[in-house]
Amino acid sequence: MFSSQIHRKKPKGRPMPAHIARANGKRSVIRAAVEHVFAAQKHRMGLVVRTIGMARARLKIGMANLAYNFTRLAWLEGKSAPA
C-alpha cells in the first residue's frame, strides 16, 4: 500500500530518464512545502527544542505551530482583494 518517497539517482554516465525526473519532481514539491514551515519556525521564531520531557516539547512545538499559523493567516488576510 505504501510507495517509496525517496528520490532516485541519475544513472552514472547517462542522462536521467524522463519518468524518473518527473517522479523526483513530484517528491520535491511535497518536500519543499513541508521544509518551508520548518525553516520559518527555526529561523524566524528561533525554535530550538531543548526541554526535558515530551509534554514540554509538544507544548513548545504546538505553540510555534500556532504562532506560524497566525502569521500565515495575517499574511493571507492582508492579500485579499478589496471589496
N, C-alpha and C positions, 0 to 999 in steps of 0.2 A: 504494500500500500504506500510505502514511502519512496520518494525519489531523491537521488543524491543532489545536494546543493553545493557541491564542490566544483570549482572551475576545472576545466580540462586544459592540459598543456598543449602547446603547439608541437607538432611532430618535428624532431630535430632535422634540420636541413631541408624542410619542405614547408610550403605555405599552409596556414591553418585552413582546414575545410570550412566552408560557409556555414554548414549546420552547427558545427561546434562553436564558431564565433557568435552565431545568433543565440545559442543556449547560454554561453558565457555572458552575453549582453543582458539577457533576461535576469540572470542571477545578480548581476551588478546593479540593476535598477533597485532591487529589493534591498541589497546591502547598503547602497547609498542613502536610501530613505531612513534606514534604521541608524546608521552611523552618524547622520546629521544630528539626530536628537542627542546621542551620547556626547558628541563633540560640543554641542551647545551647553549641555549641562556641565561638562568638565571645564571648559574654558570660560564661559561667561558667568556661570554660577559658582565656579570653584568647587565642584562636587568631588570630594575625596572621602571615601567611606573608611574611617578609622575608628570604629566603635567596637565596644565589647558587647557581644550578644546579637543574635539575629533580629530580635524585636526592634532594637535601636537602629540597626542597619536598614531594616524595612521601612521604619518611620522616616529616616533621613532620605532614602531614595524616593519614598512616596511624596514627601514634601517637595523635593526637587522636581518630580514629575508634575505636581500640581502647579508649581511656580512656572514651569516651562509651558504648561497648557494655558495658563492665564496670559502669559506673554504672547503666545501664539494667537489666542483669541483676540487680544487687544490689537495685534497687528492685522488680523483678518477683518475685524470690525472697522478699522481705520481705512481699509482699502475698498470698502463697499461703495457702490455708486450712489451719488446724491439723489435723493427722492424728489 
